[in-house]
Amino acid sequence: MLERAQAQADAGLLREAADTLQELVSRDALRADAWALLGATRLGLGSEPEAEECFRRVVYLRPDDALALLQLSALAEARGDDATAHRLRARAARCDRRDEG
């Protein structure tokens, strides 16, 4: 299902991809990869609050997911929460440094 959703998203079929991913996470809520792609599709559809919830789930499942942390940082910054955005960027940077070492 994830591969189908990725193909749909790649083809610009974001609503279809989101529907496929929603079905996938309803079956297996522990799929961080599916939550991450669902967050990206929600962003593409202009649903920032839903995207943010998806990225929060990714970070819950994978606390060191730098990309999800950066997505959350950008969303916080967009709504004017600079302190949270800064904290999330710093956390993402720490994750990247651990990956390098």
C-alpha positions as CSV (number, residue, x, y, z in Angstrom):
1,M,0.0,0.0,0.0
2,L,2.8,2.4,0.8
3,E,4.3,1.9,-2.7
4,R,0.9,2.6,-4.3
5,A,0.5,5.8,-2.2
6,Q,4.1,6.9,-3.1
7,A,3.3,6.4,-6.8
8,Q,0.0,8.3,-6.4
9,A,1.8,11.2,-4.7
10,D,4.6,11.2,-7.3
11,A,1.9,11.4,-10.0
12,G,0.3,14.4,-8.3
13,L,-2.7,12.5,-7.1
14,L,-2.4,13.8,-3.5
15,R,-6.0,13.2,-2.4
16,E,-5.8,9.6,-3.6
17,A,-2.4,9.1,-1.9
18,A,-3.8,10.6,1.3
19,D,-6.8,8.2,1.2
20,T,-4.5,5.2,0.6
21,L,-2.2,6.3,3.4
22,Q,-5.1,6.9,5.8
23,E,-6.3,3.4,5.2
24,L,-2.8,2.1,5.8
25,V,-2.3,3.9,9.1
26,S,-5.7,2.9,10.3
27,R,-4.5,-0.7,9.8
28,D,-1.1,-0.2,11.3
29,A,-0.7,3.0,13.3
30,L,3.0,2.2,14.0
31,R,4.1,2.8,10.4
32,A,6.3,6.0,10.7
33,D,7.0,5.9,7.0
34,A,3.3,6.0,6.2
35,W,2.7,8.9,8.7
36,A,5.6,10.8,7.1
37,L,4.2,10.5,3.6
38,L,0.7,11.3,4.8
39,G,2.1,14.4,6.4
40,A,3.7,15.4,3.1
41,T,0.5,14.8,1.2
42,R,-1.5,16.8,3.7
43,L,1.0,19.7,3.3
44,G,0.6,19.4,-0.4
45,L,-3.2,19.6,0.0
46,G,-2.9,22.7,2.2
47,S,-4.0,21.0,5.4
48,E,-1.2,22.2,7.7
49,P,-2.9,21.2,11.1
50,E,-3.4,17.6,9.8
51,A,0.1,17.5,8.4
52,E,1.5,18.7,11.8
53,E,-0.3,15.9,13.5
54,C,1.2,13.4,11.1
55,F,4.7,14.6,11.7
56,R,4.1,14.6,15.4
57,R,3.2,10.9,15.1
58,V,6.4,10.3,13.1
59,V,8.5,11.9,15.9
60,Y,6.6,9.9,18.5
61,L,7.5,6.7,16.7
62,R,11.0,7.8,15.6
63,P,12.3,10.5,18.0
64,D,15.4,11.1,16.0
65,D,13.7,11.6,12.6
66,A,15.4,14.9,11.6
67,L,13.2,15.4,8.6
68,A,10.0,15.2,10.6
69,L,11.5,17.5,13.2
70,L,12.3,20.1,10.5
71,Q,8.8,19.8,9.0
72,L,7.4,20.5,12.5
73,S,9.8,23.4,12.8
74,A,8.7,25.0,9.5
75,L,5.0,24.6,10.5
76,A,5.7,26.2,13.9
77,E,7.6,29.1,12.2
78,A,4.7,29.6,9.7
79,R,2.3,30.1,12.6
80,G,4.6,32.5,14.3
81,D,5.9,30.2,17.1
82,D,9.6,31.0,16.7
83,A,10.6,29.5,20.0
84,T,9.2,26.1,19.2
85,A,10.6,26.4,15.6
86,H,14.1,27.1,17.1
87,R,13.9,24.2,19.6
88,L,12.8,21.7,16.9
89,R,15.6,22.9,14.5
90,A,18.2,22.4,17.3
91,R,16.8,19.0,18.0
92,A,17.0,18.0,14.3
93,A,20.6,19.2,14.2
94,R,21.5,17.0,17.1
95,C,19.9,14.1,15.3
96,D,22.0,14.7,12.2
97,R,25.2,15.0,14.2
98,R,24.5,11.6,15.9
99,D,23.9,10.1,12.4
100,E,27.3,11.3,11.2
101,G,29.3,10.1,14.2
